[in-house]
Amino acid sequence: MYLVIIEGLGKKDTLKKYLGSDYEVLATKGHIRDLPVKTLGINVLENFKPKYEIMEGKGDIVKSLISKSKKADRIYLATDPDREGEAISWHLCNILNLDEKSPVRIEFNEISKNAVTKALQQPRPINLNLVNAQQARRILDRLVGYKISPIICKKIQPKLSAGRVQSIALKLVVDREKEIKNFVSEEYWTLIANLYKDNLETSFKSLLNKINGKKQKINNKKEMDVVLNELKNNSFIVKKVTKSLTKQHAPAPYTTSTMQQDALNKLGMNLKKASACAQNLYEGVDMGSEGKVALITYIRTDSVRVSPEAMAMAKDYILNKYGKNYVPVKPNFYKVKKSAQDAHEAIRPISLDRTPESVKGFLSSDNLKLYRLIYNRFLVSQMAEATFNAVVVEIENGKYEFKASGKTPVFDGFLTVFNNNKKLNAIESDKNEDEAESETTLPELSEGDMLKQQKLVPTQKFTKPPARFTEASLVKEMEEKGIGRPATYTPTILTLANRNYTIREEKNIVPTELAFKVIELLDKYFPNEINVKFTADMEDKLDSIASNGTDWQGIIKNFYDGFSKKLAVADKDSTNYKEPPKPTDKKCDKCGSMMVIRNGRFGEFLACSNFPNCKNIQSINKTFGKCPKCDGSVCEKHSKKGKLFYGCTNYPNCDFVSWELPTTKNCPKCKQYLTVKKLYGKTRYKCSNTACDYVQTDK
């Protein structure tokens, strides 16, 4: 009997189908050995030696693995093909008394018969460089988290945490919020001239582009009135017509980050949902008589690389379905980012013959949407570019220069795949809003043509603050700045919400007051450690351990020598970030002392001033008017994960809940109650009825 040990239980049936009856498959269900939960578990004085122990709840799994391994003729460790998977295999060697230098490790990027068969033919020893890179990351994270967290709890409030990657992600969110709060909007004006050559049917839009040959901003109405007046005195004349053949290249196939971004932006899937759907598609879905079938390759990757076999598969498929014109002259290769580990291919379908339509009956709605997204993205990444006839026209009126541009398709190339689903698969433009206004359908124009004015359209605008992060844009920012790795994006962002450091307003991630305090403290004591550059540089060092075998203990020592001194300073400093208790006129019903208002993990609460002699506490119900469903009042509440919502004080007799603050105003359209929210200094009223589109914004 051959024993194959994997991580995720979900892929067990898919894998067994390809292995046959001589093989038994067991799953570890993730890590089975780790640092202890309640202690540091690292001997700082003994070269940062870690102390590993069997994780709570994994005892029965370990017993089963040991029992089965004793009966096995051969053992293959087929944990996930990444550093975490390599480390799990290394821990298994220790637990099962396997020689880590013997060929016990197999890996495959996709769960298909060919990939699994090939892996079994090429077992290898444990890659200790990958293991040490994972160990170094784990120990660094433990040192930062377990050493800083007590300081935060001591100086702010109990049950808080910090982390090497988590706190940097939080700092990004807090710093962005500061930018928004400090942003001063500036007025500016744009001018569109609607012009025509022979008759109104040939009219087109052109945007004021330059004044006296230079880009200049029109700041206010007074300046715009001067421009409009001067334009009356001269004619519009075509100064220059530039024609060219432009090309649009297909986008690269998905990495973990870009898949997560598109899942939110195009499908409305949050990180948790997108990750779960991707895991299902990777591990395998029930395909009826075929059993469980894996549909996509490994889902944790930062590479856009595609294997030669996959390129050949795509070429054959495109040739047969679309014709030779849609096959690029040379295969499409995409540049892998310098910071990428490039350990795996991009995310792609295992077989292009399994089209989204062909598997529709076997997938849930969400799984199908994500599979279609991944399938189409890979398919177009291997197709020929689209070409257009582009025209740019420069038009003079005295010292003012207007610009109009247009393009007509010559060959649709990869865009042919998107024709039937433009909304879902839109290719984002890098043009800004004002530049996009100058794109139009143009008549045939020549230099020197005199144009007639249909109308001038001046528009007052204001510069906008940077947008708050969404899950998708925060993942993108983390990836671009080299913070974390594909497997860490989702848990990091979810942790921020679970710790009550962030709340969700629609799709936006908003930092709480607690988050500002935490970052203020970290900026004061650990400016070089909780720092984007430091975190990105550390990722490079971890990569160096994985690829070059760099001394991982030396890297940790260099970090810890300076870090430990800052810990001592922070711990001794008497600066306190705690909110002082606020007095009330209410007496404690247990000891008669006065109650005070304190801040806790989920906001303010009443506590006895005689603490710790009296530990009486009571919740505070902040009320916001009458409940829309009964005679109770609306009050603030928190979900189990700390997310703020509004509910009725008469719960459980009244089940009213709302994610936005309800008002006593009714919608003029459907008479349901309105909710209110402050957005960028303005007050927005919105109908609570999801089927109603009523929205009103007041200054």
N, C-alpha and C positions, 0 to 999 in steps of 0.2 A: 504494500500500500504506500502511495506517495501522498505526503501531506503538503498542502499549499496553504500558507497563512496570509490572509489579506487584512485590510483595515475595516472597510465599510461592509456591513452585513448586506446592504442593498445590492451589491454586485455578485454575491455568492451564487445565485441561481444562474445568472448570465455566464459566469465563468465555468461552472460545472458542466454546462452544456457543451463547452468546447474541450474539456479535459477528459471526459469519459469516466467509466466506472472504476478504474484503477486509482483514481485520485479522490482524496477527501479534502474539502475546503473548510477552513475555520476562520472566523473573523475576530480581530482584537477589539473591534468597536472603538477605534482611535488609540490614543496612548494607553499603555498599561503600567508604565513605570515613570515616576516623575519626582521632582523635589517635594518634600513634605509641605503640607498646606499651612500648618500652624507655626512652623519655625523657618528660619532663613534657609537652612539646609545646605549652606556653603561654608566650607572652612577657609576663611579669608587668610588665615595665617599659614595654611598648608597649600599654597599656590592655587587657591580658589577651587579646591577639590569639592565636587558636588556629592551630596548624599542622596541617593535615589531609593525610593521605596515603592512597593506595589500600590497603585492608586486605590482609593476607597471604592468599593463596588466591583473591583476587577478580580477579586480572589477566585471566584468560581471559574472565570474565563482562564485564568492562569493554571488552575488545577487541571482543567480539561486539556489545555495545550500541552502541559507536561505529560499527562497520561497518553494522549494521542501520539506525541512525538516519540515516546519510548517504543511504540509499536510500528512506527513508520520505517520503511526501507530507505526513504530519502525525504528530506525536508526542503521545501522552497519557500523563501520569504518574499512574498509578492505585495508588500505594502506599497503605498502610493509613491509615484516616481518623483519625489522631491526631497528636500532636506529633512522634513518632519518624518516622511516615510522611511528614509535611510536610518534616522535615529531610532525609530520604532523597531526596525529590523535588528539594529545593534543591541537594543535592550532585550529583544527576543533571544539573541545569541547568548547573552549573559544568563537569562532565566532558564533556557533550555540546554545550557552547556554545549552550545555549538561553537565550532572554530570559526571566528569571524574572517579568517584568512582563506577559508575553504570556499568553493563556489556554491554558496547557499542563496544568493540574492538574485532575483529575476525582476525585471520591470518592463512594463508595456505602457505606451501612451494612449492606447485605445483597447477596449475589450472586444476584440474580434478574433476569429479563429487564426488568421494569419499572424497577427501580432502576438497572441498567446503562444502559439506553436514556436515562433521564432524566439521568444523569450526563454522558453524551456530548453532550447538548443544552445543558449548562450548565458548560462548562469555565471555569476562572478562573485568575488569576495565583497565584503562590506567596504564601502568607500569611506574611510575614516576622515578624510578631509570634509566630506559633507556632514558627517556626524559631528565633528568638532565645530563646524560652523553653526550647527543647530545648538550644540551645547553652549557655545559662546553667547549666542542670542538669548538663550533661556536664562543663563546666569546673569547676563547684563540686565535683562528685564527684571529678574528677581532682586538684584541689588538695588536698582533704581526704585522699583515699586515698594519693596519691603523697608527700605531705608527712608524714603521721602514721605510715604503715606503716614507714618506715625507723627511726623512733624506737622503735616497738614491737619490731621485730626486734633492734635494738641492745640494748634494755634487758631483753628477755624471752628470745626465741629466734628463729632465722632462719625465713624463709618464712611470716611472719604478715602479715595485712593488716587495715586499718581502712577504714571507708567512712562517708560522711555518713548514709546510711540503714541500712546493714548494722550499724554499731556501735550505733545506737539500738535496733534490733531485738534485738541481743544484750544490751544493757543492760536491756531489758524482761524478758528471760528470766532474767538474773542477779539482778535486783532481786526478781523473783517468788520465786526459789529462796531468797534471803535471808529474805523474809517467811515462807516455809514453815519454814525452819530456826529462826527466832526465835519462831515461833508457840507460844503457851502455851494448850493446850486447857483450856476451862472446862466444868465439869459443869453440866447443867441437867436439869430434869424436865418432861415433859408429862403431861397427864392427860386421858384419854378416858372419858367417861361413856356407857355403852350404856343408853339409856332406851327406854321404850315407853309407849304411851297406854292401850290396851285389852288387848292380848295380845302375846305375844312375836313374833308375825308382823309386828307394826308397829314393831319395835325399830329404832333408828337411833343413829348415833354423834354425839356432841357434844364439842367441845374446850373445856377450861377457858381462858377468854379474859381475864377481869379479876378482880381482887380489890379489894374496896372501891371499885369504879368505875374502877380504874386497871390498866394493863398492869403486871404484876409477874412477875419471874422466880423460879421455885422452884429453889433452888441445890443441894439435896442431899436425901438420903433422910429425914433428920430433919425437914426442913421439909415434905416431902411427907407424912410420917406425921401431922403436925399437921393438914394439909388433909384427909386421908382421915378422920381422927377427927371433925373438925368437920362434915363432910358427912353424917355419920350422924344428926346432931341435927335436921336440917331436911329439908323436902320439896323436890322439884324442881317448879317452877311456871313455865309459859310466861309470860314477861314481855312479849314483843313479837314480832309476826309481820309481816315486811315482804315484800310481794309486788311484783314489778316485771317488766316486759318488758325483757329485756336483749338487746343486739345484739353480734354478733361480726363485725368487718370482715375482709374477705379480706386476706391479706398482699400486699405489693408484689411486682412481678415482680423477677427477679434482676438484681443488679449482679454484677460479677466477684467481689467479696468474698463476698456472700451465697451465690452459686452454689458457690464453693469450700468454704465452711463446710458447706453441706448435702451436698455430694458426699462429704465426709469423714464427717460425723455420720450420714448416712442410707444412704450407699452404701459407706462404708469406703474411698473413693478418696483416695489422698494427693494433694498439690498437683500433682506432676509428672504423674500419671495423669489427673487431672481436666482439667488444662490441655491435655494432648495430645488427649483425647477432644473437648473443646470446639473445639479447632482443627480437628479432622477434620470436625465437624458444620458449622462455619462455612465451611470451604473447599470442602466437597462430598464426598459419598460416592457410590460406584458404584451406580446404581439400575437395573442391567440394561439393557434396551432404551432407557431414557431417558438413559443416560450418567451423568456426574457431576452431582449435584444438591446444592446447598447447603440445609441444613435450618434453620439459625438465623442470627440477625443477629450483628453484630460483638461479639466476646467480651471486649473490654477497655473497660469502662465503669464509671463510678461513679454513673450516673444511673438513676432509676426512671421516667423520662419515657417515655411511649408515644405514637407518632405518631397523628394523627387517622385515618389510613388503617388502621392496625392496630386501633384502637379499633372502627372500623366493621366490620372483618373479624370481630372477636371478638363484637360485638353480633349480627351475622347468624348466626354459628355457634351461639351460645348460644340464640338465639331458636328456631332450627330443631331443635336437639338436645334442649334442656331446657324450652323454653317461655318465655312472656313474663314469668312470675313470677321467673325467674332472671336477668332483665336489670335492672340497677339503674335507678332512676328517673332519676338523673343519672349520667353516666359517672364511673367511679372515677379520681380523680387522686391521686397520691401526692407528698408533700413531698420535694423534692430537698434533700439536706444542704447546708448553707452551704459546706462545704469541697469539694463536688463540682464538677468542671469542667463537667459537664452537656453534654459535646460530642456524645454519642450517646444513642440510646435505651437502655432496659433490654435485657437479653438476652431474646429471645423467638423462637418459631418463625416462619419466614417465612410459612408457610401452615398454618392450623389443619386444613385438609383432609388434610394429611399426618399422620395420627394415628400414635402410636407403634405401634399394631398393624399399620397399613398398611405401615410401613417395616421391620417386624421382621425380615423375611427378608433385608434388605440390610445390616443393621448388626451389628457385633460386640456381644457381650454388654454390655461396658462402655459402648460408644457408645449402645446402646439404653437402658440404665439412666439415663444422663445426659440423653438426649433426652427421656425420659418425665418426668424431674424438671423440666426447663425448660418443656416443653409444658404440664404440669399447673399449674405455678406461674403461667405467664402466663394460662392460661385462667381460673383461679380469681380472679386479680387483677382481672378484668373482670366478675365475677359479683356478684349481689346478696348482701348480708350475711345471715348466719344469725341467727335470733331464738329466744329461749328464755323460758319462764316461770321466773323465779327466785324462790326463797323463802329468806329469812334469818330464823332463829329465835333469839331471845335467851332463855335459861332461867336462872332464879334458884334458888340454894340458899343462903339466908342472905346472907353477904357475897360469895359466889362467883357469878360469871356464866359460863355456858357458851354456846357458839355452835355452831349447826348450819346448814348451807346445802345447798341442792339446786337442781337445775334440770332442766326437761323441755323437749325440743325442740318448737318451734312450727312453724318453717320451716327446712329444712336449708340453703337457699341454696347458697353456694359449697362447703359441706361435702359436698354430694352427690358431688362429684368424688373426694373422699377416702374414701368409704365402703368401696370395695373394696381399699384399700391403706393402712390406717391407720398401719402401722409406717413405711412409706416416706415418707409425706407428713404425718406428725403435725404439728399446729400447736402450737408450744411454749407452755406456760402460764407466766404470770409469777407464779404463786403459789409460795410456798416450801413445803418438805416438810411443815412443821407445819400450815400453813393448809389444805393439800390433805387432811389427815386429817379435817377437819370437813365435807368434802363427802360427801353421802350421799343416799339416796332417803328422802324424808320422807313420813310420813302426813299427813292433813289435821289441822292444829293451829290452835288459837285462843288468844287471850290469856286467861290464867287457868286454862288446862287443867292439871290435876295429872298429873304423870308418875311412873312407877315405875322404879326402878333395877334393871336386869338385872345389871350389874357395872361396877366401876371399873377402868380399866386404866392404872396409872402406868407411865411408861417413862423410864428413865435414858438421857440422851443427852449428847454432848460436842460442843462447837463444833469445827468442822473448819477446817484451814488452807485458804488459797486454793489452788485446783487448779493444778497445773503446766500450762503452755501445751501445747496440741496445735497442729498446723499450722493447724487451723481457727480456734481461739481466738486464736492469735497474729495471724493475718490480720485477725480482727475487731478486736483491740486496735490494730493499726497503722492500720486504717481509721478507727476512732473517734477516735484521737489525731492524725489528719492526717499520718501518717508514710508517705511514699512514695505511689505511685499504682497503679492496677489492674495495670499491666504490670510493676511492680517487686516485688509481694508474693512471687510464686513464686521468682524468681531470688535474692532476698534471703535467704529462709529456707533454700533449698538451699545457698547459699554458707556459711552458718553451720555446716552439717554437713560440707561439704567441707573447711573450714578446721580441723576438729576442735575447734570451739568448743562444739558441742553433740553429744549422742548421743541416740538414740531408745530409750526404755524403753516398750515397747508403743506406745501412741499419743502418749505424752508426750515433750516436748522438754526435755532435761536439760542444763544447762551443765556443761562440764568444768572442772577446776581451772585450765586454761589460760584459759578464759573469765573466771574471777574475777580473774586477774592482769591481763588486758587491760583490763577495766572499771575495776579499781583504778587503773591507770595513767591511763586516759582521764579518770576522775573527778578525779584530782589535777591534771593539766595542762590539760585542755580541758573544764571543767565547763559552760561556757556554749555550747560548740559541739556537743559530743556530749550533747545535751540535747533532751528531747521537745518543749519549747516552742519552742526555737530551730528545730528541724527542721520543725515544723508552721508556724511563722511564715514560714520560707523557702519552703515550698510555696505559701503565700498570695502571696508576692512573685513567684514563678514564674508563678502564675496571672495576676497583674497584668501581667506582661510579655506573656502570651498574649492577654489580653483588652483591655488598654489601651495596649500599646506602651511600657510603662515602660522607662527606660534600663537595659538589662541589665548593661552594664559598670559602671555606677554602683553597682548592687546588689552585684556581686562585689567592687568596690573597698572598699565599706563593710565587707564581711565580712573581706576579706583584710588590711586594715590592722591590725586587732586580732589576727587569727589568726597572722600572721607573727611578731609579738612573742612570743606564747605558744610558738610553735615554737622560737624561739631559746632561751627559758628552759628548755624541756623538754630540748632537745638538750645544753645545757651542764650541766644538773643531773646530779650523779654518782650519784643513787639508782639502784640496780640491782635488778631484779626476777627475775634469773636464779637458779635453784636452784644452790647450790654443788655441785660434784661430790662424790659420796660415795665414800670409799676402799673398796677390796675387798682380799682376800688373794690375788687371782688375778694372775699375771704375764702380761705381753704376750708372745704367742708369736712376735712379730717382732723386738722390741728388748729384751725382758727387763724393761722398766719395769713398775710396778704399774698394773693396770687400775683405772679409776674408773667410777662410774655417773653418767651425764649424762641430762638430759631432752631429748627431741627432739619433733618434731611428732606422732609416734605413741607417745609415752610414753618410758619409760626404756630406755637401751641402754648397753652397755659400750664404753668408749673408753680409749685409751692415755693415761696421764698425761703422756707425753712429746710430746703434741700441741703445736705443729704439725710437729715433727721426725718424729714417727711418727703416721700417720693411721689406724692399725688400729682398727676398730670391730667389735663383735659384738652380736647380738641377745640379749635376756634373755627366757628363757621362764619366766614365772611359772606354776608348776604348782599345780593345785588338786585333786589326787587322781587316782584311776585312771580311765582312759577306759572308758565303758560298753560299747565295742565290741571292745576289744583289751587287751593288757597295757601299753599306753603310758600317758602322763599327759595330763591336760587342761591346756591353757595358753591365755593370752590371745593373741588375734591381732587384726589390723585389716584391714578390707576396703580396696580401692583408694581408696574415698572416706573412709576414716578411721573407719568404724563398727566398734565393738568387738564381737567375737564370740569364741567358745571353740572350740578345735579340738584335735586329737590331735597329740602330739609325733612320732608315727610317720607323719605325712603325708609322701608321698602313698600309702604302703601302707595307711593307714587314713584313710577319708574322713569321720570323725565331725566334725560341726559343730553348734553350738547358740548361739542368741542369748542364752540365759540360762545362768547358771552351773549345771552339772550336779552332782548329789550322788551319794553311794554308796547313798542310801536308795532303796527301790523303792516304787512305788505299791501301796497295799493292795488296790486294785480290779483293776488290769490287769498289775501286776508290772513295768511299764516304769520307767525311772529318773525321779526327781523333780528339778526345778530349784529353785533358791532365789534369792530377791531380797528386799532390804530396802525396805519401803514405809512411809514416815511412822513410822519407829521400830519397826516390827513386821517379823517375819521371815515371809515367805510361801513355802510349798512348793507347787509345782504340777506335775502330771503332764506329762511331755514328750510323751505321746501325745495328739495333737490331738483324737482321737475320745473321749478320757476327760475327764470334768469334775471330777476330784478336785483339790481345793484345800484347804490347811490353813494357818492363820495363827497364829503364836505371838507372844507379846509379847517 
